Every structure is written in C-alpha cells, then in structure tokens.
Amino acid sequence: MKLLLSNSDYRFMMILWENEPVASGALAELCREELGWKKSTTYTVMKRLIDKGFVKNENTIVTASVAKEECQREEARALIDRAFSGSLPDFLAAFLGN
C-alpha cells in the first residue's frame, strides 16, 4: 500500500491518530473545530481513506489502519527521493545547513 497522503488527508489522519478510537460524529466535530470542515467533508475524506485502507469504521467507531510513524517514514522517503535523488547525506547536509 502506498502510504503517501495529500495535505488534507494527512491533517485528517493527525486528528484521528490523536483521538482514536473515536465515534464518527465526534470526529466530524473535531474536524469542524480544527479544520473548519463541514460534516459532509469529513465523511467524504473518511470514506476515501477507508477505501484506500488507511482507516476503519466499525459500528461508527473510527480507527487508523496505518500507524502515524509508518506514514511519516514514507513521507520522509518520498521527500528524499524527490528532492535529493534518494541521497540521505545530501538531505542531511541541506537540513543541517551545510
């Protein structure tokens, strides 16, 4: 499974990771408070992430199927591959300002 997320999906997942397990209605309210989303937007994003295998919704209780650390690792790998041609030393040199 590809673990890269769009910005909006990642923001949704951050809320989920911080609050899981969480009832879908409570998750919609958290997304309204933190992201300014309508309930329909939250449910659309949740359905898309369920279809992709990132999220589970069982009896209206929502949990992540993928650990936060796994997604962060994949995001870091993708950044290094894209911006530094896969070179960790080049990334570290740029990150440390050398």
C-alpha positions as CSV (number, residue, x, y, z in Angstrom):
1,M,0.0,0.0,0.0
2,K,1.2,3.5,-0.9
3,L,1.4,5.4,2.4
4,L,1.6,8.9,1.0
5,L,-1.2,11.2,1.8
6,S,-2.5,14.5,0.5
7,N,-2.2,17.5,2.8
8,S,-5.9,17.4,3.7
9,D,-5.8,13.6,4.2
10,Y,-2.7,14.0,6.5
11,R,-4.4,16.7,8.6
12,F,-7.4,14.4,9.0
13,M,-5.2,11.5,10.0
14,M,-3.4,13.6,12.5
15,I,-6.7,14.3,14.2
16,L,-7.6,10.7,14.1
17,W,-4.3,9.5,15.4
18,E,-4.6,11.9,18.3
19,N,-8.1,10.8,19.3
20,E,-8.7,7.2,18.2
21,P,-10.8,5.3,18.8
22,V,-13.4,8.0,18.2
23,A,-17.0,8.0,17.2
24,S,-17.6,9.2,13.7
25,G,-19.8,12.0,14.9
26,A,-17.2,13.2,17.4
27,L,-14.5,13.0,14.7
28,A,-16.7,15.2,12.4
29,E,-17.0,17.7,15.2
30,L,-13.2,17.7,15.8
31,C,-12.6,18.3,12.1
32,R,-15.1,21.2,12.2
33,E,-13.3,22.7,15.2
34,E,-9.7,22.2,14.0
35,L,-10.0,22.3,10.2
36,G,-13.2,24.2,9.6
37,W,-14.7,21.3,7.7
38,K,-18.4,20.6,7.2
39,K,-19.6,17.2,8.4
40,S,-20.1,16.1,4.7
41,T,-16.4,17.0,4.0
42,T,-15.2,14.9,6.9
43,Y,-17.3,11.9,5.8
44,T,-16.1,12.2,2.2
45,V,-12.5,12.2,3.4
46,M,-13.1,9.3,5.8
47,K,-14.8,7.2,3.0
48,R,-11.8,7.9,0.7
49,L,-9.3,6.8,3.4
50,I,-11.4,3.7,4.2
51,D,-11.3,2.8,0.5
52,K,-7.6,3.3,0.5
53,G,-7.1,1.1,3.6
54,F,-5.9,3.9,5.9
55,V,-9.0,4.0,8.1
56,K,-11.5,1.6,9.6
57,N,-15.1,2.4,10.7
58,E,-16.7,-0.3,12.7
59,N,-20.1,0.4,14.3
60,T,-19.4,4.2,13.9
61,I,-16.1,3.9,15.8
62,V,-13.2,5.1,13.7
63,T,-9.6,3.9,14.0
64,A,-6.5,4.2,11.8
65,S,-5.3,1.1,10.0
66,V,-1.9,2.6,9.5
67,A,0.4,3.9,12.2
68,K,1.4,7.5,12.2
69,E,5.1,6.5,12.2
70,E,4.7,4.4,9.0
71,C,3.2,7.4,7.1
72,Q,5.9,9.7,8.4
73,R,8.6,7.3,7.3
74,E,7.1,7.1,3.8
75,E,6.7,10.8,3.6
76,A,10.4,11.3,4.5
77,R,11.5,8.7,2.0
78,A,9.5,10.4,-0.8
79,L,10.9,13.8,0.1
80,I,14.5,12.5,0.0
81,D,13.8,10.6,-3.3
82,R,12.2,13.6,-4.9
83,A,14.3,16.5,-3.7
84,F,17.7,14.8,-3.2
85,S,17.7,11.9,-5.7
86,G,17.5,9.4,-2.8
87,S,20.7,10.7,-1.2
88,L,20.3,10.8,2.6
89,P,23.7,12.5,3.0
90,D,22.6,15.3,0.7
91,F,19.4,15.7,2.6
92,L,21.2,15.8,6.0
93,A,23.6,18.4,4.6
94,A,20.7,20.6,3.4
95,F,18.7,20.1,6.6
96,L,21.7,21.0,8.8
97,G,22.5,23.9,6.7
98,N,25.9,22.7,5.5
